[in-house]
Amino acid sequence: MQRLRGFPVIVVALGLVLPVKAQTPDMTGGTIRERTLGKLISESDRIVILNVDKLDEKERTVSFKQETVLKGKKEEVPIQHEIDGFLDDRGRKEYLDWAKSGAKAVCFFQDNRASWTCLGNTWYYGSANDPPLWLTATTANGLGVAYLGSVEKLVDHVVAILAGREVTVKAQVPGYDDKSMYDDSPIIRDWFWGQKGRIWRIKASLKIQEVEGKANEKAAHFVGWGVAGSEAVASLVKLLIAKEARVRAEAAEDLGQIRPAPVLAVPALQQALGDPDIHVRIYAAGSLSQIQSDNKDCRPILIGGLDDKDEMIRSAAAASLGNLGAAGVSGISALMSSLQNDKNEYVRSMAAYALGQVGPRLTEAGEKRADALAALVKALEQDKCEKVRLWAIRALQKFGPDAKETIPALKKALSDKKPQGAKKP
């Protein structure tokens, strides 16, 4: 009999103890060793600013011009990235959409065999195929802990660090996957539209070579949580009315990352709920839900987002509803519908996660709470995707002893074969 892989689960009657191995869901399957920015700079023999020169969508290649060499010798040969490897369809689309914008990147080369390219809010790993052609094999999960943010700011940091100075950088918290906002949730991060995951600000220099072992305020190089402090609120609020939708969306997302929570940004975020772009509306609603969990105006936006054609929007909407906790009760019916009917396994997984965040926080053991439990049990018993069933188990764990009636289903899941047609995404 084949058990659910990756989740060693022990069911203790009434206690419902479910020790669960941490999962970091990833759409590409790639894993790249975590490095500090200082270590990445030290290991690279050449660091170059690249400009997109030509995009061949049919051949899935992007040609770059070398604008400036920050470290090492300049080579006159052009650089091409072949967008294939382990990237899924979504990953390839994101990269090609980025290339269409004619943006810049910073590429870190090592021994002309490997390269790490920062596009701003994400990194890609490349291997030398037939230079100047590089195979961009996968998103470089792990390098988000070195830096996430604008390419222009990364250039400033690299120049300063090479000059021997210490800088403060925005980076993903260690232990959090590049495609996931939190290690204990299946959120997929839409970097192209400005999502960065859980961010903190840390010191970086050539002397800082080891990634922080603990993600807390006592970390040796900790500066602060979020993309910035309260000093950045005014400039981000101004960006909410920028001409480009991606700029507005990223500003809305970043405001939710400010710590302490920027209450002064609430009126501007409230206005952004009426933005013509769905990304801006969803990210503004998500940030409002973090700043004011009792904000009633954001809930209809998030519930409506569960029906969007883009799975990333649906996932982001479910994530924000989950973050509302008990205040997200109005979204339980929509989340249950997503869990049962959405065609995308990541959205169904996110819906299961969100139900595990909202349902158990309802103080009364009422109909909504019971309905959430029933929907999760149904997903555990009937969903053909292993990932969804695993997240249903984790959500059920959140209900604690009140979920004792689900123990038979949990025991059955431990010993049963996967349902007919089940697949691992």
C-alpha positions as CSV (number, residue, x, y, z in Angstrom):
1,M,0.0,0.0,0.0
2,Q,1.4,3.4,-0.9
3,R,1.1,6.1,1.7
4,L,1.0,9.8,1.2
5,R,4.6,10.7,0.7
6,G,6.4,13.6,2.5
7,F,3.9,13.7,5.3
8,P,4.7,11.4,8.2
9,V,1.5,11.7,10.1
10,I,0.6,10.3,13.5
11,V,-3.1,10.5,14.4
12,V,-3.7,10.6,18.2
13,A,-7.4,10.3,19.1
14,L,-8.9,13.6,20.4
15,G,-5.5,15.3,20.3
16,L,-5.2,15.0,16.5
17,V,-1.4,15.4,16.6
18,L,-0.1,15.6,13.1
19,P,3.7,16.1,12.9
20,V,4.3,17.2,9.4
21,K,7.4,17.5,7.4
22,A,7.8,21.1,6.1
23,Q,6.9,21.5,2.5
24,T,8.0,24.2,0.1
25,P,5.8,23.8,-2.9
26,D,7.5,24.7,-6.1
27,M,6.2,24.9,-9.7
28,T,9.6,24.1,-11.2
29,G,11.2,21.6,-8.9
30,G,14.5,23.5,-8.9
31,T,16.7,23.9,-5.9
32,I,19.7,26.2,-5.7
33,R,21.9,26.6,-2.7
34,E,21.3,29.6,-0.5
35,R,24.0,32.3,-0.6
36,T,24.5,35.7,0.8
37,L,25.0,38.5,-1.6
38,G,28.6,38.9,-0.4
39,K,29.3,35.2,-1.0
40,L,27.7,35.3,-4.5
41,I,29.9,38.3,-5.4
42,S,33.0,36.6,-4.0
43,E,32.3,33.4,-6.0
44,S,31.7,35.2,-9.3
45,D,34.6,35.9,-11.6
46,R,32.5,38.1,-13.7
47,I,29.4,40.3,-12.9
48,V,27.7,42.0,-15.9
49,I,24.7,44.3,-16.4
50,L,22.7,42.9,-19.3
51,N,20.2,44.6,-21.6
52,V,17.6,42.7,-23.6
53,D,18.5,43.1,-27.2
54,K,16.4,40.5,-29.1
55,L,13.7,38.1,-28.2
56,D,12.9,35.0,-30.3
57,E,9.7,33.6,-28.9
58,K,9.6,30.7,-31.4
59,E,13.1,29.5,-30.4
60,R,12.6,30.7,-26.8
61,T,15.9,32.5,-26.8
62,V,16.7,36.0,-25.4
63,S,19.8,37.8,-26.6
64,F,21.5,40.4,-24.4
65,K,23.9,43.2,-24.8
66,Q,26.5,43.6,-22.1
67,E,26.0,47.1,-20.8
68,T,28.5,47.4,-18.0
69,V,31.0,45.0,-16.4
70,L,30.9,45.3,-12.6
71,K,33.6,42.7,-12.0
72,G,36.0,40.8,-14.2
73,K,36.9,41.4,-17.9
74,K,34.6,42.5,-20.6
75,E,33.9,40.0,-23.3
76,E,32.6,41.3,-26.6
77,V,30.6,38.1,-27.4
78,P,26.8,38.4,-27.1
79,I,25.0,36.4,-24.4
80,Q,21.9,34.3,-25.2
81,H,19.6,32.6,-22.8
82,E,17.6,29.5,-24.0
83,I,14.4,29.5,-21.9
84,D,13.8,25.8,-21.4
85,G,15.3,23.3,-19.1
86,F,13.1,22.6,-16.0
87,L,10.9,25.6,-16.4
88,D,7.2,24.9,-16.7
89,D,4.9,26.7,-19.0
90,R,4.2,29.4,-16.5
91,G,7.9,30.0,-15.8
92,R,8.7,30.3,-19.4
93,K,5.9,32.7,-20.0
94,E,7.0,34.9,-17.0
95,Y,10.6,35.1,-18.3
96,L,9.5,35.9,-21.9
97,D,7.0,38.5,-20.7
98,W,9.8,40.1,-18.7
99,A,12.1,40.0,-21.8
100,K,9.4,41.8,-23.9
101,S,9.6,44.7,-21.5
102,G,13.3,45.3,-22.6
103,A,14.4,45.3,-19.0
104,K,17.9,45.0,-17.5
105,A,19.3,42.1,-15.5
106,V,22.5,41.5,-13.5
107,C,24.3,38.2,-14.3
108,F,26.9,36.6,-12.0
109,F,29.2,34.2,-13.9
110,Q,31.3,31.4,-12.3
111,D,34.1,29.8,-14.3
112,N,32.2,30.3,-17.5
113,R,30.2,27.2,-16.5
114,A,27.4,28.5,-14.4
115,S,25.5,31.8,-14.2
116,W,22.9,33.3,-11.8
117,T,20.8,36.1,-13.3
118,C,18.7,38.5,-11.3
119,L,15.7,39.9,-13.0
120,G,14.7,41.9,-10.0
121,N,12.2,39.9,-8.0
122,T,13.5,36.5,-9.1
123,W,16.7,34.7,-10.0
124,Y,17.4,32.2,-12.8
125,Y,20.2,29.6,-12.9
126,G,21.9,29.0,-16.2
127,S,24.5,26.4,-17.4
128,A,26.9,26.8,-20.2
129,N,25.3,25.0,-23.2
130,D,27.4,26.2,-26.1
131,P,28.6,29.7,-25.2
132,P,27.4,32.3,-25.8
133,L,24.3,30.2,-25.5
134,W,23.3,29.6,-21.9
135,L,20.6,27.1,-20.9
136,T,18.4,28.8,-18.4
137,A,17.4,25.7,-16.6
138,T,15.4,26.7,-13.6
139,T,14.4,29.5,-11.2
140,A,17.3,29.9,-8.7
141,N,15.4,29.0,-5.5
142,G,17.7,30.0,-2.7
143,L,19.2,33.2,-4.1
144,G,16.2,35.2,-3.0
145,V,17.9,35.2,0.4
146,A,20.7,37.2,-1.2
147,Y,18.6,39.9,-2.7
148,L,15.1,40.8,-4.1
149,G,14.1,44.1,-5.5
150,S,14.9,46.4,-8.4
151,V,17.9,45.6,-10.7
152,E,19.0,49.2,-10.4
153,K,19.3,48.9,-6.6
154,L,21.1,45.6,-6.9
155,V,23.7,47.3,-9.1
156,D,24.2,50.0,-6.5
157,H,24.7,47.3,-3.8
158,V,27.2,45.3,-5.9
159,V,29.3,48.4,-6.6
160,A,29.3,49.3,-2.9
161,I,30.2,45.8,-1.7
162,L,33.0,45.5,-4.3
163,A,34.3,48.8,-2.9
164,G,34.4,47.2,0.6
165,R,31.4,48.8,2.1
166,E,28.5,47.3,4.0
167,V,25.0,47.8,2.8
168,T,21.4,47.0,3.8
169,V,19.6,44.8,1.3
170,K,16.0,43.5,0.9
171,A,16.0,39.7,0.8
172,Q,13.8,36.8,1.3
173,V,13.8,35.2,4.7
174,P,16.0,32.1,4.8
175,G,14.1,28.8,4.7
176,Y,11.3,30.2,2.5
177,D,11.1,28.9,-1.0
178,D,11.3,31.2,-4.0
179,K,7.9,30.2,-5.3
180,S,6.2,30.3,-1.9
181,M,5.4,33.1,0.4
182,Y,5.5,31.0,3.5
183,D,7.1,27.6,4.2
184,D,3.9,26.4,5.7
185,S,1.6,27.4,2.8
186,P,1.4,26.5,-0.8
187,I,1.4,30.0,-2.1
188,I,2.9,30.5,-5.5
189,R,4.6,33.9,-5.9
190,D,3.9,36.1,-9.0
191,W,7.3,37.8,-9.1
192,F,6.5,39.4,-12.5
193,W,3.8,41.5,-10.8
194,G,5.9,42.4,-7.7
195,Q,5.3,39.6,-5.2
196,K,8.5,39.0,-3.2
197,G,7.4,36.6,-0.5
198,R,8.3,37.2,3.1
199,I,11.0,39.8,3.2
200,W,13.4,41.2,5.7
201,R,16.2,43.8,5.6
202,I,19.7,42.6,6.4
203,K,23.3,43.7,6.2
204,A,25.5,42.5,3.3
205,S,29.2,42.8,2.6
206,L,32.2,40.7,1.4
207,K,32.7,39.8,5.1
208,I,29.2,38.3,5.5
209,Q,29.5,34.9,3.8
210,E,27.1,32.7,5.8
211,V,23.3,32.8,5.5
212,E,21.5,33.5,8.7
213,G,20.6,30.3,10.5
214,K,17.6,31.8,12.3
215,A,15.0,34.2,10.9
216,N,14.3,36.4,13.9
217,E,15.3,39.8,15.3
218,K,18.3,38.2,17.1
219,A,20.0,37.3,13.8
220,A,23.4,38.8,13.6
221,H,22.8,40.9,10.5
222,F,19.1,41.7,11.0
223,V,18.0,45.3,10.3
224,G,14.2,45.1,10.0
225,W,11.1,43.2,8.7
226,G,9.5,43.9,5.4
227,V,10.6,45.8,2.3
228,A,11.2,49.0,4.3
229,G,10.2,51.0,7.4
230,S,7.6,53.7,7.8
231,E,9.9,56.2,5.9
232,A,9.0,54.5,2.6
233,V,5.2,54.7,3.0
234,A,4.8,58.1,1.3
235,S,6.8,57.1,-1.8
236,L,5.0,53.8,-2.2
237,V,1.6,55.6,-1.9
238,K,2.6,57.8,-4.8
239,L,3.4,54.8,-6.9
240,L,-0.2,53.5,-6.4
241,I,-1.2,56.0,-9.1
242,A,1.7,55.3,-11.5
243,K,1.0,54.9,-15.2
244,E,2.2,51.3,-15.4
245,A,0.0,48.6,-13.8
246,R,3.0,46.5,-12.7
247,V,4.4,49.5,-10.8
248,R,1.1,50.1,-9.0
249,A,0.7,46.4,-8.2
250,E,4.1,46.1,-6.7
251,A,3.6,49.3,-4.6
252,A,0.3,47.8,-3.3
253,E,2.1,44.6,-2.5
254,D,5.0,46.3,-0.8
255,L,2.8,48.4,1.5
256,G,1.6,45.2,3.0
257,Q,5.2,44.3,3.8
258,I,5.9,47.5,5.8
259,R,6.5,47.0,9.5
260,P,5.0,48.4,11.6
261,A,1.8,48.2,9.6
262,P,1.3,51.5,7.7
263,V,-2.1,52.7,8.8
264,L,-1.5,56.0,7.0
265,A,-1.6,54.1,3.7
266,V,-5.1,52.7,4.2
267,P,-7.0,55.6,2.3
268,A,-4.7,55.1,-0.7
269,L,-5.1,51.3,-0.6
270,Q,-8.8,51.7,-0.2
271,Q,-8.9,53.8,-3.4
272,A,-6.7,51.2,-5.2
273,L,-9.5,48.7,-4.7
274,G,-11.1,50.4,-7.7
275,D,-8.1,50.2,-9.9
276,P,-8.8,49.0,-13.5
277,D,-6.1,46.2,-13.2
278,I,-7.0,43.0,-11.3
279,H,-3.5,42.6,-9.9
280,V,-3.6,46.0,-8.3
281,R,-7.0,45.4,-6.8
282,I,-6.1,42.0,-5.4
283,Y,-2.7,43.1,-4.0
284,A,-4.3,46.2,-2.5
285,A,-7.0,44.1,-0.9
286,G,-4.4,41.7,0.4
287,S,-2.3,44.5,2.0
288,L,-5.5,46.0,3.5
289,S,-6.3,42.6,5.0
290,Q,-2.9,42.6,6.7
291,I,-3.1,46.2,8.0
292,Q,-6.8,46.1,9.0
293,S,-8.2,42.6,9.3
294,D,-11.6,44.0,9.9
295,N,-11.7,46.0,6.7
296,K,-14.9,44.9,5.0
297,D,-14.3,46.5,1.6
298,C,-11.4,44.2,0.8
299,R,-13.4,41.0,1.2
300,P,-15.6,41.2,-1.9
301,I,-12.5,41.9,-4.0
302,L,-10.7,38.8,-2.6
303,I,-13.8,36.6,-3.0
304,G,-14.3,37.8,-6.6
305,G,-10.6,37.1,-7.3
306,L,-11.2,33.4,-6.7
307,D,-13.1,33.3,-10.0
308,D,-10.4,35.1,-12.1
309,K,-9.0,33.4,-15.2
310,D,-5.4,33.7,-13.9
311,E,-4.5,31.0,-11.4
312,M,-2.0,33.3,-9.8
313,I,-4.7,35.8,-9.0
314,R,-7.0,33.0,-7.7
315,S,-4.1,31.8,-5.5
316,A,-3.3,35.3,-4.2
317,A,-7.0,35.9,-3.4
318,A,-7.2,32.6,-1.4
319,A,-4.0,33.4,0.4
320,S,-5.3,36.8,1.6
321,L,-8.6,35.4,2.7
322,G,-6.7,32.8,4.7
323,N,-4.6,35.6,6.3
324,L,-7.8,37.3,7.5
325,G,-8.4,34.4,9.9
326,A,-11.8,34.6,11.6
327,A,-12.5,37.8,9.7
328,G,-12.4,35.8,6.5
329,V,-15.6,33.8,7.4
330,S,-17.5,35.5,4.6
331,G,-15.2,33.8,2.1
332,I,-15.6,30.2,3.4
333,S,-18.2,29.2,0.9
334,A,-16.1,30.6,-2.0
335,L,-13.0,28.8,-0.6
336,M,-14.9,25.5,-0.4
337,S,-16.0,26.0,-4.0
338,S,-12.4,26.6,-5.1
339,L,-11.2,23.5,-3.2
340,Q,-13.8,21.3,-4.9
341,N,-14.0,22.8,-8.4
342,D,-10.9,24.7,-9.4
343,K,-9.0,23.0,-12.2
344,N,-5.5,24.1,-10.9
345,E,-4.0,22.0,-8.1
346,Y,-2.1,24.9,-6.7
347,V,-5.3,26.9,-6.3
348,R,-7.0,24.0,-4.7
349,S,-4.1,23.5,-2.3
350,M,-4.2,27.2,-1.5
351,A,-7.9,27.0,-0.8
352,A,-7.3,24.1,1.6
353,Y,-4.6,26.1,3.4
354,A,-6.9,29.1,3.7
355,L,-9.7,27.0,5.1
356,G,-7.3,25.7,7.7
357,Q,-6.5,29.4,8.6
358,V,-10.1,30.6,8.7
359,G,-12.2,27.7,9.9
360,P,-10.5,26.9,13.2
361,R,-10.5,30.6,14.3
362,L,-14.3,30.7,14.3
363,T,-15.2,30.8,18.0
364,E,-18.4,29.0,17.6
365,A,-18.7,25.4,16.4
366,G,-21.3,26.5,13.9
367,E,-22.4,25.6,10.4
368,K,-19.5,27.3,8.6
369,R,-16.9,25.6,10.8
370,A,-18.5,22.2,10.2
371,D,-18.8,22.9,6.4
372,A,-15.1,23.7,6.2
373,L,-14.2,20.4,8.0
374,A,-16.5,18.5,5.6
375,A,-15.0,20.1,2.5
376,L,-11.4,19.3,3.7
377,V,-12.3,15.7,4.4
378,K,-13.9,15.4,1.0
379,A,-10.7,16.7,-0.6
380,L,-8.7,14.3,1.4
381,E,-10.8,11.4,0.3
382,Q,-11.5,12.3,-3.3
383,D,-9.0,14.8,-4.8
384,K,-6.8,13.1,-7.4
385,C,-3.8,15.4,-6.7
386,E,-1.5,14.3,-3.9
387,K,-0.5,17.9,-3.2
388,V,-4.1,18.9,-2.5
389,R,-4.6,16.0,-0.2
390,L,-1.5,16.8,1.8
391,W,-2.6,20.3,2.3
392,A,-6.0,19.1,3.3
393,I,-4.3,17.1,6.1
394,R,-2.4,20.1,7.3
395,A,-5.5,22.2,7.3
396,L,-7.4,19.6,9.3
397,Q,-4.5,19.7,11.8
398,K,-5.4,23.3,12.6
399,F,-8.8,22.3,13.9
400,G,-7.2,20.3,16.7
401,P,-9.5,18.1,19.0
402,D,-12.6,19.5,17.4
403,A,-11.8,17.5,14.3
404,K,-11.9,14.2,16.0
405,E,-14.6,13.0,13.6
406,T,-12.1,13.2,10.8
407,I,-9.7,10.7,12.3
408,P,-11.1,7.7,10.3
409,A,-10.5,9.6,7.1
410,L,-7.0,10.5,8.1
411,K,-6.2,6.9,9.0
412,K,-7.5,5.7,5.7
413,A,-5.4,8.3,3.9
414,L,-2.3,6.9,5.6
415,S,-2.8,3.4,4.3
416,D,-4.8,3.7,1.1
417,K,-3.4,3.8,-2.4
418,K,-3.8,7.1,-4.2
419,P,-7.2,7.6,-5.8
420,Q,-7.5,6.4,-9.4
421,G,-5.8,8.9,-11.7
422,A,-4.0,10.7,-8.9
423,K,-0.9,12.5,-10.0
424,K,1.9,14.4,-8.4
425,P,2.1,17.9,-9.8
